[in-house]
């Protein structure tokens, strides 16, 4: 989100409006097939690749996913000022995902493929390093900038994140919740009621201000490198209460997940305790999967929320979130520039690709689509995290 991707979900969620009939038919097709494939009782196995659930990434998807990331990174290498604190986490996660598997699988890959991965990782490192260099400028001394600089240190210890990330394993891959379309409607009521609930920021718990405060407090904790159980984070009760008794839907749920997972991976400390944190994350991701199904049935709106959920829960090891049809919809949002929009009609535009006018770097950019590319930083960051997680899964299973 946050994100996936995004650190601070301060922007208004952008609706994905599929305005032409062919797009509507495509989304409807995605949703129907998704429901059919998700509700079957299948296990994802490691020893018999031919029997792997068809809606989980396949070996044949690898080149498509890799090419998408290559095109996106090519754009951001040329336009690094487009990356800010709201989107850098997704690019950081991309290298965590790819390096975690390349360390183990580089020798098993064909040389040409291995070189493509290495080049991609190196270019992405330059993008993340550029953000860190710009964020460390001495003139950025306002209280707001100091806070954001501290917060961004949570995603800076790549080797430590890699050491903690899960490898795809049949014992870690959960069956999707057994739900039919009627069950989903009962769980979330009607679409208008759902939208009203998630758009009501007055009911948000933890709210954005508290979420940011708690993330900064997590960042102030030291990294715990020991092999014993993770100690509790030094954290005030308002953060603990916001996480333990927050919303079970929408942005509040994502805020809870974000703090819990940043504490686990960024500092290796627990909010409640290590066991309770893991149980709560699994519970929240179970709800996220149902919510993702509901969002996909309604034209993938709100898209950024869904991308946040996929990013965070796949980081937790929930490979069932890497649905091929969800990823196909995300891929359809990639523009000819290489970056990602939130609206398919922009991604499908025949507008000629031209060089972007120079832009100034900003630690905390205004979160609205670029007027030239129609891309949104958090959408690209979410795509980086999600597609790289799918690639990680393919390499771990098939190579």
SVG drawing of the C-alpha trace seen along z (x, -y; Angstrom):
<svg xmlns="http://www.w3.org/2000/svg" viewBox="-27 -24 52 59">
<polyline fill="none" stroke="black" stroke-width="0.4" points="0.0,0.0 1.6,-2.8 1.7,0.2 2.4,1.7 3.4,0.1 2.6,-3.3 3.6,-4.5 0.9,-7.1 -2.6,-6.6 -3.4,-10.2 -4.7,-10.4 -8.3,-9.8 -8.7,-6.4 -8.9,-6.6 -11.8,-4.7 -11.0,-2.4 -13.6,-3.4 -13.8,-1.0 -15.8,-3.0 -15.9,-1.0 -17.9,2.2 -15.0,4.4 -13.3,3.4 -16.4,4.2 -16.7,7.6 -13.1,8.3 -13.5,7.5 -16.7,9.5 -14.8,12.4 -11.9,12.1 -14.4,12.1 -16.4,15.1 -13.3,17.2 -11.7,16.0 -14.7,17.2 -14.7,20.6 -11.0,21.1 -10.8,19.7 -13.6,21.7 -12.5,25.1 -10.8,27.2 -7.3,27.5 -3.9,27.7 -0.9,26.1 1.9,28.7 5.6,28.5 6.5,32.0 4.1,32.1 4.2,28.8 1.7,30.0 -1.0,30.1 -0.5,26.6 -3.7,24.6 -4.2,22.9 -5.0,19.5 -1.6,19.3 1.4,18.0 2.7,20.6 6.2,21.0 4.8,19.8 4.0,16.4 7.6,15.7 8.6,13.8 5.5,11.7 6.0,10.6 9.7,10.0 9.2,7.9 6.6,5.8 9.1,5.0 11.9,4.3 9.7,1.7 8.6,0.1 12.2,-0.2 13.4,-1.6 10.9,-4.4 11.9,-5.1 15.6,-5.0 15.0,-7.9 12.5,-9.6 13.7,-8.9 12.1,-12.1 8.7,-10.4 9.5,-8.1 8.7,-9.5 8.1,-8.2 4.7,-7.0 6.0,-4.7 9.6,-3.7 8.6,-0.8 7.2,1.1 10.5,0.8 12.4,1.8 10.2,4.9 10.8,5.7 14.5,6.1 13.8,8.1 11.6,10.5 14.0,10.9 17.2,11.1 15.8,13.5 15.2,16.1 18.2,15.2 20.6,16.0 19.3,19.5 18.3,20.0 20.8,18.0 22.8,21.1 19.7,23.0 18.6,20.3 19.6,20.1 22.4,17.6 20.4,15.2 17.5,15.2 19.9,14.8 21.5,11.8 18.1,10.2 17.3,10.5 20.7,9.2 20.3,6.1 16.8,5.5 17.9,5.7 20.9,3.4 18.8,0.7 16.1,0.9 18.9,0.5 19.8,-2.8 16.3,-4.0 16.0,-3.2 19.5,-4.6 18.5,-7.8 15.6,-8.3 17.7,-7.7 20.3,-10.2 17.7,-12.8 16.0,-12.1 19.2,-12.6 19.7,-16.1 20.7,-18.4 18.3,-21.1 15.3,-18.8 15.0,-19.8 11.3,-20.5 9.5,-18.4 7.5,-16.7 10.6,-15.8 12.5,-14.6 9.5,-12.3 9.4,-10.9 13.1,-10.3 13.0,-8.3 10.0,-6.4 11.7,-5.5 14.6,-3.8 12.2,-0.9 12.8,0.3 16.6,0.0 18.1,3.2 17.5,5.3 19.6,8.3 17.8,8.5 14.4,8.5 15.6,11.2 16.7,13.4 13.1,13.2 11.0,13.6 9.3,16.9 10.0,19.3 7.0,20.8 6.1,24.1 3.0,26.2 2.7,26.1 2.6,22.3 0.1,22.0 -3.4,21.8 -6.5,22.8 -8.6,19.8 -11.6,19.3 -14.5,21.4 -17.0,18.7 -19.6,18.3 -20.8,15.0 -23.8,15.1 -21.4,15.5 -19.4,12.5 -22.5,10.4 -23.5,11.4 -20.1,10.7 -19.8,7.2 -23.5,6.3 -24.2,4.3 -21.5,2.5 -22.9,-1.0 -22.9,-0.1 -19.3,1.2 -18.1,-1.9 -19.8,-4.1 -18.1,-2.3 -14.5,-2.3 -14.9,-6.0 -15.9,-7.1 -12.5,-8.2 -14.1,-9.4 -14.5,-5.8 -11.0,-4.8 -9.1,-2.9 -6.2,-3.3 -6.5,-6.7 -3.8,-7.9 -2.2,-10.3 -2.0,-7.5 -0.7,-5.0 2.1,-7.4 2.9,-8.1 3.1,-4.4 5.3,-3.6 7.7,-6.3 7.8,-4.8 8.5,-1.4 11.3,-3.0 12.8,-4.3 13.2,-0.8 16.5,1.0 16.8,3.9 16.8,7.1 19.2,9.6 19.0,12.3 17.8,15.8 15.4,15.9 11.8,14.8 11.2,11.2 11.0,8.7 8.0,6.4 8.4,3.1 8.7,0.0 5.3,-1.4 2.6,-3.5 -0.8,-2.0 -2.6,-4.1 -0.7,-2.2 -1.3,1.2 -5.0,0.5 -5.3,-0.9 -3.8,2.3 -5.5,4.8 -9.0,3.3 -8.9,1.5 -11.1,1.9 -11.6,5.3 -12.2,3.9 -10.7,1.3 -8.0,-1.2 -8.1,-0.5 -7.3,3.2 -4.5,2.3 -3.1,-0.2 -3.0,2.5 -1.3,4.9 1.3,2.3 2.4,1.6 2.5,5.3 4.6,6.3 6.9,3.3 7.6,4.2 8.3,7.8 10.5,7.2 11.9,3.7 12.9,4.1 12.0,7.7 9.9,6.6 6.3,7.5 3.4,5.2 1.4,7.7 3.8,10.6 5.3,12.7 2.7,15.4 -0.3,13.0 1.1,10.8 1.4,13.7 -2.1,14.9 -3.6,11.5 -1.8,11.0 -3.2,14.3 -6.7,13.4 -6.5,10.0 -5.2,11.5 -8.0,14.0 -10.4,11.1 -8.3,9.3 -8.7,12.2 -12.5,12.0 -12.4,8.3 -10.2,8.7 -12.7,11.0 -15.5,8.5 -13.4,5.6 -12.6,7.7 -16.3,8.4 -16.9,4.6 -14.6,3.3 -11.5,3.5 -12.5,0.4 -10.8,-0.7 -7.7,0.6 -5.0,-0.9 -6.6,0.7 -6.6,4.1 -3.0,3.7 -2.0,2.8 -3.7,6.0 -2.1,8.2 1.3,6.7 1.2,7.0 -0.4,10.5 2.0,11.9 4.8,10.6 3.3,12.5 3.6,15.7 0.0,15.9 0.6,17.0 -3.1,17.4 -3.2,13.6 -1.1,14.0 -4.1,14.8 -3.3,14.8 -6.5,12.9 -5.8,10.2 -2.2,9.8 -3.6,9.8 -5.8,6.8 -2.8,5.0 -0.7,5.7 -3.5,4.2 -2.9,0.9 0.7,0.5 1.1,-2.4 3.3,-2.7 5.6,-4.7 6.2,-1.7 4.7,-3.1 1.2,-2.1 -2.1,-4.0 -5.2,-3.3 -7.5,-3.4 -7.5,-1.0 -8.5,-3.6 -5.3,-5.5 -3.2,-2.4 -4.9,-1.5 -4.5,-5.1 -2.8,-5.3 -1.2,-8.6 2.4,-8.7 5.0,-8.2 7.1,-11.3 9.7,-12.4 8.4,-13.7 9.1,-17.4 11.7,-17.7 10.2,-17.4 11.5,-18.4 12.2,-15.8 9.8,-15.9 9.9,-13.7 6.1,-13.6 4.6,-14.2 1.0,-15.1 -0.7,-11.7 -2.5,-12.3 -1.9,-10.9 0.8,-12.5 -0.9,-14.7 1.3,-13.4 1.6,-9.7 -1.6,-9.3 0.5,-7.1 0.3,-7.1 3.4,-6.4 1.6,-4.0 0.1,-2.0 3.6,-1.5 5.0,-0.6 2.2,1.9 2.8,3.5 6.5,3.7 5.9,5.5 3.1,7.8 4.7,8.8 8.1,9.5 6.3,11.6 4.8,13.6 8.2,14.0 9.7,15.1 7.0,17.8 7.6,19.1 11.3,19.3 11.0,21.1 8.5,23.7 9.8,24.3 13.6,23.8"/>
</svg>
